[in-house]
Amino acid sequence: MKKSLSVILSTAMALSMFSSVAFGKTSADFTDLKDLDAATKAKFDALISAGIFEGTTDTTFGLKEEMNRAQFAKVAALITSLEINKDLKTSSFSDVKSDDAANGYALPYIEALKTAGVTDGYGEGTYNPAGKVTKEQLATFLVRVLGKDAEAKAKTGTDTTVSGWAQGYVALALELKLLPAGADGKFGGQANATRDLLLTGAYEAKAQYVSPGKVSVTAAKATGAKKVEVTLNKPVDKDKAKFELKKGSVVVAVDAVVDNKTATLTLKDTKLTDGTYTVTLSGLDAATVDKTTAEFKAENEKVTKIDFANASDTVAQSANVRVKVKATNQYGENASFSSGAYTVYSDASSNAQLLKTASGELLLKLNTSGYTAGTGLVPVNIYDNENHVSVSKTFKVGTAPFISKMEISEIKYSNGKDSIGTKGETATFDLTNYDQYGNVVAFVGGTGTNSDVTNTRVVFNGYEPALDYEVADSNSDDIADVKIFLKNNIDKTAEISFTVYNQAGSGTGKVKLAAGKVATKVEVGDISTQVAAGDTEFYVPITAYDAAGNVLSVDDLVSNQNVGRIKISSSTDGTVDYSVLQTSGEHRGQVKVSNLPTTSKSIVSVTAYIAEPNASSNDTATFTVGDVRVPESFKVVTDPAKKIAEGAESAFEIHVYDQYGKKLENLKSTDGNGNLGTAVKYQVAVSTAVYGGVTVTAPSTTYTGPAVATFDNEYKFVYGTASTTTANSGQITVSIQKQIGTGAWNDITSPLTKKIEAVTGDLTYSINNVDKLVNAIDTSSVSDYVYDTNTTVDILTVAQQEAPLTSKFDKQVKITATDSAGNTVAIPQTIQALYSSNPVVAKTDIDTATGKGYVIGNKKGTATLNVSFLNNKNETVQKTVNVSVQDDVLTSTAVVAGNTTRSAADWTAAVTAATNGTEGTDTKPNAFRLMNLKVTDNYGVTFEGFDAQKYNYLFGVVFTVKAIAVDSGTVGSDAAHNVTVDKFGNITAGANVDGFDIIATTATGLSATTSVTLP
């Protein structure tokens, strides 16, 4: 004999019984359902209205009555959407009869289950329709409906009230919250199931059920004046699913929120109006979607009811009475019509008006100050002009109002967040005050005796000194707005309760705080360079974390609040702090450590710590001082050519490096044991030798001390007029030398020699490829541009931009040569003629003074350039090169600060240059040139410094300033403590400013930063 129902898992079961069928009854029609909470009532209403459940009588649902197998069959058949033949009169089970007064109704449902293989009965040829269903049988059915049979069988349980075969099903049903356990923690699986369990269990299963097959839009309907609810047969990816709403062919803008199998569309700009709308689902893989559209009919919003929200018929005696009025539309919402949609009738002396608050509520405004307290009567009628709905009441006039109650609205957090944690974030709520008659007391501003600004007090129930509040009526709706804000970032996450007081009224609420960008943990990092004896300073990185474990950005790290929290100390400190967290400059966010030891193998320790009520952190790093930096090697930055032709030049650049692999800019003496001293000295010796027509710009000399930094410049070999009697060549030799005591200077490294010789044989010539060109002449993007303050002088004209020799849009046509060994030879540019095969596409010109040729784009297309030039034997050579002109809009692809730091001396020089007019016509230093800003466009052209300023109309570079350091006072308090940059890049720095960071940002979002120190 079988005591459980078997469920076929392959059946395509759709829990669709909750949709559109309406049978009229709801939970309100049954006396034993009236005490259910709202959430449970909603579940009952869904199944009752869908015809899944009926009452046991017209007025009784039978909440705790045990269900039988006939009732179970009906629910099972309906929630699995089986085909029901209600004309059946004969059953395949001998004990199921259509004329059974109690259970005959279930015959077609039982047969549907049998046909679908959902059940094979109770015993041989019987179904037992009057038999009870146990709780464990119900749990098994619901789990199998969700397709989780295998998952249930894999589970085990130890509940002694559940049969062994059902342990896994019950465990999973509890885990999925389909059914509840008893108060004692036991399930009671062998007890008979009651009707309320069947209903709520089926409802919960529906919420989790995912139907097999493809996604379909099953229905759409208007649920508000600006709201549409779309029902799907299964959940969809809310990030991929997109919904479009149309009325006819017109797209209606909506915001869509997808939750499980429901999408709520909120109209952005309009309300629903009379007519047919279509909802279309998109964004999903086409192979996974079946029906993508649904239509529904909407109607114009209309007022269906007007009520006075307060049942009291008494109003206070006041010139500013407010009575709440509720106008409801056909969807049960507050009607969205303005106050002008209604007409108010009352005594002339009451000056009755209807207002609308920011939250959408209507307020009746009355002046009852002229009525006698206790006997005065004020008749009021409010009439909806469109739908002819009205409400009337005659109010009695009472005594003067006093606040006896207050109502706090839902808190709204700034920036769409659900908490506040950083300075500037706010939590705002409406504070509605009510008088002794239950009517709204209008907001009173100002500072007088009755002012709500001064009389409203917010008391925070918990210590958080950063919290503060202010009271106002920011939207002028006569309702107080209370704004809670933070004076500083906070270092903890909490929920703070608060109480609001005003006269006899009080209200409570809670505000959520989230730990902001405040350091609660700090770590001292490692350094990338060796600290050496004789170094004046080094920089140590600091990493700080907030309460959530997030690494703080440099901007957050050096905020005033965090600089105050993070304490720094080092072993080099004395009466003066020689370890300081840098808040501006190139090393912003790092600790500058100075006053360093002059002896090798000394130890320097750096400690960072936080000691606050909610945070305690300490970290120390130690660094061993190495030997004094001494010169050890050379690095060739630019190598000169091996061969040079008459009239050419070849650049070279050589740097000095120390034993730690760092560029050396100061040669210091040592004691011979790695410590700073005078016993051993170092120098860089340079000797040059030139012959014939070759010269070199580098001097023969020695470099000591800080003068070695000047050796790091670029120098050139120059081949002027060839000598006919002497070999034309040149060389430079550099060596590192050491002197012990007063002894001789001796080389300590092999000398480095670079030599160049005049070329004598035949050369192989070619023309370098020319990168793509912009259609500079044809494009409308090029225009006249005033790039500085003098509108008559500081103009970049179209003519200048379209001429090959003056435009930054041109590109050089460059000759190159190699000798017979394949070595690149330095040659002069000697172009004699340069022509374009298609001047409509590209135009050319030659700078006769330098022999250089240039090409500029005109219109999109290709052209061939025909070039003639003189070779090293003064013979004319002809070559060609192809060029391509594009019409892509000019934009920036890279931006770099050529100078990432500017010293006080650099600033002074920039001020001088700006004042005497050598850098533009403005008297202020210019950011383009101070930073040596380099903007590269999408054609590979780099606009540097002044050129970047002149062509900035194409790239939209703007400058911002941060990390301003002042010698005294408060940053930004006045012009003396501030730095500003105008649209041309001209900088104005106040007299009290010591330094700042300037950030250049292009229109494409690229940025570069330079740290500036002022004298």
N, C-alpha and C positions, 0 to 999 in steps of 0.2 A: 504494500500500500504506500503510495507516494504522498508526502505531506508538504511538498514545496512546489512552487511553480517553476518551470524551466523557461528561460527566455532565449530566443534565437538572436545571437549577437550580430548576425549578418544582415538583419532587417534594417532598412533605412528609416530609423525612427526619428520623427520630427516633433519636438515638443511645441506644437503650434496652437495649443488650445487656449493660449492666453491672448489671442489677437482680437478679431473684430466682432465676434458674435455677441450679441447683447440680449440677455433674457430678462432684463428688467430688474431682478432682485439684486440686492447688495447685502453686505453684512448688517447694515442698519435695519433690515427687515426682520432680523432674528434677535430675540431677546437675550439669548445666551451668548451673543457675540458682542454686545454693547460695551463690555468692560475690557475688551482687547486693546492693546496699545496700537498706535497708528500704523506702525510698520507691519504688524501681524494682520491688522484689518485689510491692508492693501493686498496682502497675499490671498486672503479669503475672497476679497472682491474680485480678483483676477480669475479665480477658478469658478466662483459662483456665476459671474456674468458670462463666462465662456460655456456654461452648461455642463461642466465636469461634475459639479456637486450640486445637490439640491438639499433643502431642509427635510428633516423627518416629519415636520408639520409645516404649516404656512408660517408659523411664528417661531419655530424652534429648529435650530440647526442640528442638534444632537452632538454637541462638541465632544463629549467624553464617552459617547456610546461606542461599543465595540463594533468594528466593521466586519461584515461577513464576506464570503468569497464571491458572492454575486456583486456586491458593491465594488470589490476589488477588481473584478473582471471589467466592469464599466470604465473605471479609471484607467486600467491598463490598456484597454483598447483605444481609448480616446487620446491618451498622452503619447501613444506610439503611432497615432494617425493611421490605424488600420482601417480598411474598407468595411463599413458596417452595412449589412443587409437587414433593414428593419422590417422587411416583409416576411422574414422567416418565422414559421410557426412550429417547426419540428427540430428537435435537437438530436445530435449524435450521442448525447449522454442520456441515459435512461431516467435519471432523476431531475432533469431540467425540463420543465413543462411551461408552455406559454400561458396556461390558465392558472399557474401558481400565483395566488394573490400577492404574496410577499416578495417573490423573487423572479416571477415570470418576465419582468421587464428586461432582465439581464440576458435572456436567451440569445439575441443577435450578437451581443458583445462576447459571450462565452464562445459562440461558434466562430466569431472572427479570430479570437485567440487560438482556437483549435486549428483553424485553417492556416494561420500564419505560423503554426508550430510553437507558439508562445506557451501553450500548456497542453498537456495530454491527460488532464483530469486528476482526480484524487485517488480513484481506485479503478478496478476493472469495469469500464463502461459507465462510470459515474463521475460527477463533478463536485457534488456536495455543496450546492450553492448557499445553503444556510450555515455552513461551517465557518468558524472563525479563522482569521489570519493572524499569525503570531508576529511579534515585532522583528524577530530575526528573519522571518520570511519576507517581511516588508523591506528590511535592510538589503537583503539579497537581491530583490527585484530592482530597487533603485540603483544599486551599484552596477547591475548588469545593463540597465538602461543607458548608463554613461559609458558602456563599452569597456569596463574595467574588471571584467571577470578574471582574467589572468593575474592582474595585479592583486586582487583580493585573495586568490588562491595561494599567492606567494607569501601572504602575511600570516602571522600566528597571533593567538590571543590567550589570555588566562582567565577571562571572565567566567566564573562558575555558573552564571545564570544563562549562559549561551551554549547551545549544542556544539559539539565538536566540529561538525561539518560547516557551521555558520560563523566560526570564530573570525576567520579572515574577512568575511563580508561585513560583519558588525564593526570590526576594527577600522576598516576603510570608510564605512559610512560615518563613523564618528569623526575620523580624521577630516573627511570632506564636509563635515557639519551638515550632513543630510538629515540626521536624526540626533537628538540629544541623549546623553546618559542621564541616569536618575540622580537624585540629590545625594545618594550614598555612593555615587561613582560607578554603580553597577548598571548594566543596560536592561536587565530583565527580559532577555531575548525570548523566553518561552511564554511570556504573558501575551495576551491578545492585544493587537494593535487597535487603537481608537481612531475615530474619524479625523480628529485634529492632526494626529501624526501622519496619516495618509496624505492629508492636504498639504501640510507644511513641507513634508518630505518631497512630494512631487514638485512643489514650487521651487525648492532649493535645487533639485535635480535639473529643472528647466534652466536655471541660471548658469549651470556649469556644462550643460549638454552642448556638444559640438556635433552637428549633423554631418554625416558623410557626404561626399560629393563636392560640388562646386559652390562658390559663394553666390548668393542671390539677394537682390533687394526685394523684400517681401511686401513692404508697405511704406507709405509716407502719409503724414497727416499734420495739419496745423495744430500746434499746442499752445500758441500764444500769438499776440499781434505781430511779433517779429521772430517767431520761433517755429521751427519745423522739426518733427521727430521722424527719423528714418529707421526702419526696422530691417535687420539682416537675419538670414537664417543661421549664420555662424559668425564667430568673431573674426575680425580682420586686423591686419597690421595697421595700427593707428598712425604710424609715421608714413606709410605708403598710400593709404586710402585717401582719395580726394573726392569731394562732392561738389557738383555744380547744380545750381538752382536756376531754372528758366521759367519765365512766363511768356509763352509763345516762343518767339525767337530772341527775346531780350534776356540777357544774363543778369541775374540779381546777385549782387555781392553778398557773400555770407562768410561767417567764421564757423568752422566745423569742429566739434569736439566728439571724438569717437570713444565710446566706453562699451567694451565687450561687443554685444550684438546690436547696439543702438548708436546712432549718430544724431547729435543735436545740432541743427543749423540755425544760427542766429543772424538775421538780416542786419547788415551794417548801416545802410543809408535810408531804407524805406521800410514801410510796414506791408504786410500781406494785404492784397486787395481782391475784390471779386474776380474770379476766373480760375482757369486750370493751370496748375504748375507742374513742372516735370523735374524730378531729381535724378541725376545721373552719377553713378559710381565709376571712378577711373583710378589709375595709378597702380593697379594690381596686375599680376601676370595674367594675360588673356586666357591661358590654359586653365586657370583656376577659377574663372568667373563664368556664371551662366546668365542670369537676368540682371542687367545693370541699371534699369530705370524703373521708376514708379511715378504715377500721376496722382494728384489729389486736387480737390477743389477747395478754394479758400474763399473767405468773405471779408468784407470790410470790417474793421474793428467797430464795435458798437458798445455803448454803455447799456448794461442790462439791469443795473441796480445802483442806487445811491443811498448811503446810510450815514448817519452821524456816528462816529466811532465810539463816542462816550454815551452811555445810557443816561447819564445825569441830565436833567433839564434845567440846571442852574449854572449860571456863568458868573464870574467875579465882576465886581465893579471896578472897571479899569478902562483907560483910553486905548488899551492895546490887547484886547481879548483875542485868544486863538482857540478855535474849536476844530478838531480833526474831522475831516469828511472823507469817506471812502467811496469812490466811484469804481465799480467793478465791471470788467468787460465780459464777453461771452466765454472767455477762457479761465475766468476766476482770478485774473490778474488785476492789479491797479490799472485802470484805464490810462492810456498814455496821452490823452488829449490835454491841451493846455487849459489853464483856468479860464481862458476866453471862450471855451466851448460851452460854458454854463452861464446862466443868468441867475442872479441873486436878488430876491425881493425881500425888503424889510423896511422898518421905519427909517425915514430920512436921517434922523438924529443918530442912528447907530452906525451910519456910514459903512454898511456891510460890503465887504469885498472878498473875493475868493482868490487865494494865492496858491502857488505850487512850490513845494520844497525841492531841493536838489535831489532828494531820494525818491521823488515822484508822488509824494502824498499831497493831498489838498488840505488847505487850512482856511477856515472861515475867519476873517478878521472883523471884529466888532469894536465899536467905541461905546461902552456902557457907562462912561463916567458921568453922563448927564441923567441917568436913571436913578430912581430912589432905591437904596438898598433894602431888600426885603419885600418890596411891593412892585417894583418895576418889572415890566414884561416886554420882551423883544421877540416879535414874531419873525420867523425866517423861512423862506421857501427857496430851494435851489432846484433849478430846472435845466435838464440837458437839452440844448437847442436842437440837436439833430435827431435823437431817438425818443424824445418826449418822455423821459423818465424823470421823476422828481421826488423830493423828500421835503417834509415840512416839520417844524417844531416851534413851539413858543417857549422861549427861555425866561426863567426867573432871574432877576439880578440879585446876587448875594453881596457879601462883604468884599473888601479889598483882597487881592490875591496874595497868597504866600506859597512858596514852594514846599510841597509836602511829599513829593515823589519825583524820581528822575529815572530816565530810561537811557541805557547806553547801547548804541548800535553796534553792529559787528565792526571790529577793528579792521581798517584797511592799511596795509603796509606799503611803503613806497617801493617803486621799481619792481612791482609785481612779486615781491618776496613775501614770505610768511613769518618774518621776524626782522628785528633790527639789530645791527651789530657794529656798525661803523658810524663815525661822526657824519652828520648830514642825513642819515636815514631817519624816517619818521613812521610813527604808528598813529593813525588819526581815527577818531570816532565822533559821531554826532551825539550830543548830549541834550536830550529833550527833557525839559523841566515841566512838571504838571502842578497845577494849583490844588487847593483843597476840594475842588469840584471835579477834578479829573481832566481838566482842560489844559492845553499847552500854554505855558508862560513864555511870551516872546523874549528873545534875547535882548539884553540891555548892555550896550557897549560903554565906552568911556571909562572914567575913573571915579564916578560919583558913588554915593552911598549905596545905590541899588545896582551898581554895575556887576554884571556876571563875570566880567574879566577879573575883577578883584575879589569877588565873593566866592568864586568857584575854587575849591581847593582839591588837589589830587594828592593823596597820601600813599606812597609806595610801601607795601608791607614786606620789606626785605631791604638789606643794605646794598645799594648800588648808587654810589655818588655821581656816576656819569649820567643818570637819568634826570630829565627835567621835562617841563610841560609848558604850554601856553594856551590861552583860551581866546577865541575870536569867533567871528561869523564871516568866514572867508568867502562864502558864496551868497551872502546877503539873503538867506532864506528865513531869517528870524530864529534859527536854531543854532545853538552854540556848537562850535567845532573845537574839540580838544586835541591838540597835537602833542604826542609824547615823542621826545627826541633824545639823542645822546650828545652830550657835550664832548665826549671823547670815545674812541673805540674801546670795546670792552674785551676782557680776556676770559670770559666764561660763557657757557650756554645755560640759560635758566628760563623759567616762566615766573614772572613777578606779578603777584596780585596787587591790585590797587583799589582804593576806595575814593569816590568823588563825593564831596559835600557842598551843599549850597542851601542856606537856611535850614529848613527841617527835612530837606530831601537828601538822600544818599543813594549811591549805586556802586556796584563792584564790577570789576573786570580783571582780565589777565592780559599781560603783554609778553610776547615771546622775545627773548634775547638770544642772539647767536654770537658766539665768540667772533669778534672782528679781526682785523689784520693787526693784532697786538702780539708782540713777542712773548711767549711763555717758555720757550726753550731756546738756548743759544749754543752754537758750536764754533770753535776756533778752527779755521781751516789750515791747510798746508800752503807753503809758498812755492812758487814755480822757479825761483832763483835762489842762488846761494847768498847768504849774508856774509860779507867779507869785512875783515878789520879795515877801518878807515872809511867804510860806507857811512854816509850821513843819515840815511833813513832806509826803511823798507816797509812794505805794505802787506798786511795779513788779511785774507778774506774772512768774513764773518757770515755764518748762516744762521738764520733765526726761523722759528716755527711758531705758528699760532696754536690755539688750543686743540684744533682739529688735526694737527700734524702737517698742515700745508706750509710749504716753504714760502716765506715772505719775499716779495719782489724788492729790488733795491729801493724803489720809491717808498714802499711801506717800511722798510728797515730803517730808513733815515728820517722818518716822520718825527716831529717834535716829541710825540708821545713815546715812541720806541727809543729814541736817543736818550730820553730821560729814564727809561726803564733799564736799558742795557748799560751796565757799568763796565768800564775797561780799565785794566791796570797792567803794568809790565815791570819787569825788574830794572828797567832803565829810568823809571820814574823817581823823582826826588821831591824837592819842594815845588817843582814844576811837573805837570803831567806831560810826559813825553810819549804817551800812547793815546791817540785821539781817533775816534770814529769819524771818518770823513763824510760830510754831508753834501759836498759839492766837489766839482773837479773830476779829473780823469779817474781817480781812485775812490770815487763815491761809493760808500757802502763797505769800505775796507778800513782797517785800523792802521794809521800811520804811526810807526815806531821810530823814534829818533834818539839822540844822545847815546849812540851806540858805542860799545867797547872798541878800543884800538888794538887790542891784543887778540891774537888768534886763539881758537879753542875756548873762548869765553862762551857762556850760556846766557841766552836771552829768553825769558819766559813771558808769555802774553796770556792774560786771563780775562774772560768775559763772563759776567754773571748777572742773573736776574733775581731779585729778592722782593717779591710783592705778595700781598695777601693770598692771591690765587695762583701764584707761580713761583717756583724756586728752581733755578738752573745754574750750573757752574761748569765751565770747561776751560782747561789750560793747555797750551801747546808750548813746547820749548824748541829753540833753534840754536844750533851750534855755529859760532862765528868762525868762518874759514880764514885762510891766509889773505893778506892784502892782495887786491887785484893787481896783476902785472901783465904787461903785453906778452902775448905768446904766439900769435899768428896773424896773417893777413887774409882778408876775404875780398876777392875781386867781384865787385858788384856789376860793373860794366867793363867788358873786355874790349880793347881797341882792335881794329882790323890789323891783319898782318901786313897788308899791302895798302898803298895809298896812291891815288893818281893826282897829278898836278891840279891845284885849285880846290882840292877836297880837304875835309877835316874829319877826325875820328875821335870820339869821346871815350873816356875811361874813368872809372871811379873805384877806389880801393879803401877799405875800412880796416881798422885795427881791432883785434879781438883778444880778450883775456883768457886765462886758463880755465874759466868756467863757461866759455862759449858765448860770452856776451860782448856786444860792441863796447869798446872802451873809449871814454871821452875825457879821461883825466889820468895822467901818468903820475902815480904816487911812489914815494920812496919807502923802503922797508928797513928793518934792522937786521935783515938777513935771516931771520927766524920766522918769517911770516907775519910779524907785527909791524905796525906803522912805525917808521923811524927815519933815519937819515943816512944810514951806512951804505945802502944800495940804492942807486938811482937808475932810471930808465929813460930812453928817448927813442924817437923814430927818426932815422936819417934818410933823407931823400937826395938823390943825385940824378942829374939829367945830362944827356949828351945829345946834341943835335948837329946835323951835318947838311950842307947844301941848303936847299930851300925849305927844309923841314924845321919847324919850331914847336915848342911845347909850352903850354900855359902854366904848368906846375913849376914852382921855384925849387932850386937846389938849396936845401936848408935842413935844420933839425927841429923837431917838435918835442917840447917837454911840457909837463903839467897839463893844465886844461887846454893849452894851445893845440893839442893833438886833435881836438874836435874840428878844427878848421882844415885839417888834412883830409877829412872825409868828404870834401867837395868833389864836384865833377870837373875834370880837366880835359884838355884836348891836345892832340897832335894836329898841327896845321901845316899843309904843304902849299907854300906860296909859289914863287917863281922857281922853276927848276934850275939847279946849277949844272953847268956843262963841264965843270972841271973836277967836281967832288961828288961822291956818291950821296944821294939824297936819302937821309934816314934820320931816325931819332929813337931815343930810348929813355926809360926812367927806371931807376933801381931804388928799391926801398928795403930797409932792414931795421930790425929791432936791436938796440944796443943797450948794454948794461955797464955801469961804472961802480966799482967797489971802492969806497972811501974816496981818495983823490987820484986813484989810478986811471989808467987809460980806458977809453970807451971801446968795448969789444962787441962784435956781433954775437948774438945768442941764438939766432936762427939763420938759415940760409937766405941770402938776399933774394928778393922777388924782382925780376926784371921783365919789363914789357917793352917790346921793340917793334918799330914799324919801318917799312922800307918802301921806297918808290917803286911802282910797278914799271916794268920795262917791256914785257912781251905783249902779245895780243890778248885781249879780254873777250869774254863771252857776255853779251849784253841781253837784258830782258826787261820787260815792263811788268811791274807788280800788278796783280789782279786788283781791280777797283771794286770795293764792296758796293752793294746796292745803294742807289740814290733815291732821295725823295723828290717828288715832282714839285720842287720849290717854286718855280715860276708860275706854273699853272694852278696850283692849289689855292683855294680861298682861305686856307688856314694862315697864310703869311699876311701880316698887316703891319702898319706903322705902330710903334709902341713907345710910349713915354716910360722910361725905366728908372727915372729919378725925379727929384723935386723941381728941377729947372725945365719947364715945359717947352722952352724954345731951343735948348741945347741938348738935353738928355733924351734924344729921340733916335730910335733905330728905325730907319726908313725901309720901305719895301724895296726901293732901288738898291740899297746896300745889301739887302738879303738875297737879291736876285742876281747880283754881279759875282762872277766866279772868283774874283780876287779879293772880295771883301766879305763874302757870305760864309757863315759857319755851316751852310748846307753843302758847300762844295767839298770835293775830295781831290787830293793830289794825285797826279799821274806821275809815278816815280820810276826812275831808271835805276836798275841795279846791275852789278857786274861781278863776275868771278874770274879767277886766273886759271891757268891750265891745270893746277892742282885741286881746283874746286873751292879754293878759299875765297870768301867774300872780300871784295876790294872796296875801300872807301873812294868814292868818285864824286865829282861835282855834278849838279844837275845842269845839263847843257841843252835843254830843249830849244830847238829853233823854230819848229812849226808844230801846231796841234790842231787837228780838225775833227769834227764829228760827221759821220756818214749820214746822220739824220738830225739836223739842228732842232727839229720839232720835238725830238725826244731829249737831247742833251746838248748843252752849249759849253764851249771851252774858252780858255784864255791863258796867256803866258805872262809871268812876272819877269820882264826882260832884265831886271837888276840881278835876279838870283838864278835865272834859267829854269825856274820851276813852272810846271804846267798844272792847270786845274780844270775840273769838269763839274758842271752843276746840272741837275735834272730839270727838265721842262715839263714834258708830259709822259705819262706811263708808256713804256715800251722798251725796246732795245736798240742799241746803236754800236757802231764800231768806231774807235778812235784811231786816227792815223797820226803817228808820232815820228818826227825826225829830230835827231840830236847829233852832237859831235862826240866821237869816241876819244880815247886817250891819245890818239895819233892825229887828232883834229880832222878826222874823216867823218862825213855825214852818213848816219845810219838811220834806216827806216824800220819801224816796228808798228804792230797794231795790238789793240786790246779791246775786248768787248765790255760794254757797260749795260746795266739794267736799271731802269727807273720804275719805282713802285709808287702807288698812290695811297698806301696805308697812312692813316692819321698819325701825326707825330705825337709821341707820348714818352714818358720817362720809363726806363727799365732798370736803372741803378742810380743811386746817389751816395756819394762818399765825401766825408770831410777830409780834405787834404791835410788840414791841421786839426788834430783831435784835441790839442791843448794850445792855449795861448797864454804866455807869461805876462807879467806886469809890463815888461819892456816892450813886448809885442803890442800890447794895448796902447801904450804911449806912442809908439811909432805909428799905429793906425790912426790915432787921434791927430797926430801931426800931419800925416798924409791927407787926411780928410779935410783938415783946416786949411792947408795951403793949396788944396785943389789938385794934388797929384793923383788922388783916387776919387774921381768924380767931382761934382760941384757942391756936394753937401758937406757940412762941417762936422758930421757925425761919422764914426767908424761904420763901415758897411759889412753886414754879416756875410754876404757872398764872398767878399774878399778876405775878411778876417778868418773865416773858416777855410778859405780856398775851396769852396764848394764845387764838387764835380758832379754834374748831372749828365748821364748817358742816355741817349734816345734809342728808339727801336731801329735806327739805321746805323748804330755803332759809333755815332759822333758824340764826343764828350765836350760839354760846355763847362769851362772851368773859370772860377772866380768872376771877373768882370763880365765875361761872356755869358755866364749863367745868369747874371743879373739882367743883362740886356735882352736875353731871349726867354726870360721867365714867363712871359705871357703864354708860352707853349706848355710849360710844365707846372705852373701854379704853385710854386714853392712858397710856403708860409713859414714864419718863424715863431716859435714859442720859447718862453724862458722859464726855467725852474731852478731849484736849488740855489736861490739867491742868498748870499752870505753878506751880512752887514756888520760894521764894526760896533754899532750900538743901536738901541731902539728896536722897533718891530718891522719886519719885512713887509713892504707894501703899505705901510701906514701913511706915507706921503711920497712925493716925487723923489726926495732925497734917499729914500729907502726902497726904491723900486727900479726895475729895468723894463723898458718898452722897446718894441721894434715896429717900425712902420711898414707899410705894404711894399716899400722899395728895399727893405732890409737895413735901413739906417737905425742904429742903436743909440738909445739915450739911457745912460746909467747915472743914477743919483750919486751925490757926493759921499754918502755913507755906505755905498756898496763896495764890498771887498772882492766879490767874485760871483759867477753865475754859470749855469749851463745853458747853451742855446741849441735848440733843436730845429733842424730844417726838415719839413715834411712836404713831399710832392703831392700832387692831386691824385696820384695812383697809390698813395699810402706808404711810400718808401720814406725812410727818415735817416738822418745822420746827426751826431751830437758833437759839439766842441765845448770843452771846459775852459772858461776864461778867468784869469786872475787879474785884478786891478791893483794899481799902485796905492 
